[in-house]
Amino acid sequence: MYGAAGPPARSASAPVVRALRRPPPPATGVSFMNNQKQQKPTLSGQRFKTRKRDEKERFDPTQFQDCIIQGLTETGTDLEAVAKFLDASGAKLDYRRYAETLFDILVAGGMLAPGGTLADDMMRTDVCVFAAQEDLETMQAFAQVFNKLIRRYKYLEKGFEDEVKKLLLFLKGFSESERNKLAMLTGVLLANGTLNASILNSLYNENLVKEGVSAAFAVKLFKSWINEKDINAVAASLRKVSMDNRLMELFPANKQSVEHFTKYFTEAGLKELSEYVRNQQTIGARKELQKELQEQMSRGDPFKDIILYVKEEMKKNNIPEPVVIGIVWSSVMSTVEWNKKEELVAEQAIKHLKQYSPLLAAFTTQGQSELTLLLKIQEYCYDNIHFMKAFQKIVVLFYKAEVLSEEPILKWYKDAHVAKGKSVFLEQMKKFVEWLKNAEEESESEAEEGD
């Protein structure tokens, strides 16, 4: 066909070019098939199948809001249907990017402008917290919607916490009814652990406190929180975030007193919260008293000055004498480094306590205070093993120094002691107690003879 010269010459790459540009000829044999397999080109730009959960539609905030609001409007006020809609929509809509928009809509019905007002040019819905009925049952149902949503999409936890902090700062921009609903909802969410108590820091905003918004909001919040749990659970949550001693900061500085707090919250029906704050304040005052006492003793301040200071603190913070004697005892025992040798520590203790007996005597003017001191001595001697043999010597010293009297000692011996080291200490005190009883009987008989 081509003549003697044969086919025209071609470059080595020509067959590859033709193979790519037109379909291969029909197979004629095994050797051709093998050759075809070897020359089959590898195409670039392969397409990989995308998992459905990664296929998020891209929306700007306005489009995202429109989709959420349209869906909520279609579900109506059936909160079970709302929860299902939100669950399903998370597979298509970008909740991670637009968490703030999502929560604004669920709480306020639309996107919030700075200060807490709804943006005028945006769509709105009545399927939201602010448009719902103002009662605890409705807010509990809404809390379940948020719980289910955040359990399903765990990454929304931080966004929701930030949203609530923001909403609390916007309280002045909401109506009283809207604030009440948000307070009840927040209390329920704190009770079930969806929110952390640290969000309450937003309530200490100066403007909210000054205008009384923070305190009024706190009343509704704590009522719903305590209704779901109890005051002990609430206290535990507050302690975890170091807010158990800050509740009085809900009021302006000139009203931050236990008396004002107690009156305000008791009248609002939260007596248990009032009592809790009063106890916290007392505990704080006791710690402060002990700290100051130890500093005064370390400086070697005169006992008369120390006694005057303690009595002023007792009156100011309503601390009873039996409590104070325990604080004084602990402070006295912490001002010295005790000898580690048992045979020497008793002598050291007697010398030290004899010096401080006038201070202790100033706060044992009641029988209950004396009994409290006896129990403190018993517990201390038991907990510090080198003092086990010193118990009786300390009690006798205090009896002679008129820190303790007969009746409380006899009562302690008979039935007021605690279990710690009971057998050891009762044995130590046996002879002294018998002497006290005999002395008491002799006094009674002398009194009868005198009559």
C-alpha positions, 0 to 999 in steps of 0.5 A: 500500500505504501510501496517499497519504502514502507510506512512514513516515519513517525515520532515515538509519541504518536501512538499515545497521542492517537490513543488519547484522542480517539477510541481504541480499535476492537480487540483482535487478540490476547497480546493486543489486550495486554498491550492496551492495558499497559498503555491505558492512561491515568486521568487526573482530577478524580472526584471523591464522594463527599459524606452527607454530613460534610455537605453544608450549604453556604449562607450569609447570616441573613440567608441563614436567619431566613431558613431558621425562621421559616422552619420555626414558623412552619413547626409552630409552637410545638416545641417537640417539632421545633427540637426535631427541626433544629436537629435535622437542620444542623446537617444542612446549615452551618451552626458552627459559623452562625451559632450567635444568629441561631441562639438570638432567634431562639431567644428573641425571635430575630437577630439582636442589635447591640443593646438588645433591640431586634434588628428592624430590617430582618425577619422575625418569628414568634416561636421563641423564648421572648414570645412564649408564656411567662411561666416556669413550665413553658421555660422548662420546655424551652430548656429541653429544646436547648438541651437536645440541640447542644447534646446533638451538636456539642460544639455549640456549648461554648457559643451558647454560653457566650450568648447567655453572657451577652443576653445578661449584659443586654438586660436593660434593652429587654422588657420586664416580662422578657427578663423574667422569662430569660431568668427562669430559663437560665435558672433551669439551664443552670440546674441541669448543668447546660450552663456553668454558674460563671455566666452570672459574672455578667450580672455584676455589670455596674449599670445593671447593679446600679439600676436594680436590674441585677437583683430583680433578675437574680430573684427569678433566676434563683427561684427556678434554680432552687425549684429544680434542685435545692439550696445545697446544690446551688451553693455547690455550683457557686463554690466551684466558680468562687461566687459563693461570697459575691452575691451581695455584689448584686446590690450597689456598694451602699446596700451591700450588707447582710441585713439588706440582702436578707430583707430583699430576698426573704421578702421575695420568697427566697429565705433559704438563699438569705440564710445561705448568704448570712452563713457565708458572711459569718464564715468569712467573718470568722476566717478574717477574725482568726487571721487578724487574731494570729497577726495580733498575737504574733506582734505581741499586742496587749491582751486588752487590745485583742479582747476589745477587737474580738468583742467588737467583731463579735457584735458587728458580725453576730458571732456567738461566744462559743464560736469565738472561744474555738477561734481563740483556742485555735489561734493560741495553739498556732502561734508556737512551734511545738516540741516533737518530744512527748515528755517535753511538750506538756511542760511547753504547753502549760507554760504557753497556755498559762500566759494566754489564760487571761485571753481565753478566760475573757471568752468563757463567760458562758457554760456552753463556751466552757464546754466548747473549749473542753471539746476543742482541747480534747480534739486537739490532744487526740489529733496531735499525738504528742499531746495525748498525756497533756490533756488533764494537765491543761484542764487543771491549769484552766480550772486554776486560772478560772478559764473553766469551772466545775460544772462544765468539767463534770458535764463533759466527763459524764456525757458531753465528751466526744469519741476521740480518745475517750477512754484515755482522757476519761481515765486521766480525768478520773481522780480530778473529777472525783476531787471536784465532786468531793469539793462540791459535796463539801461546799454543799454541806457547809452551805447547809450547816450555815443555813 
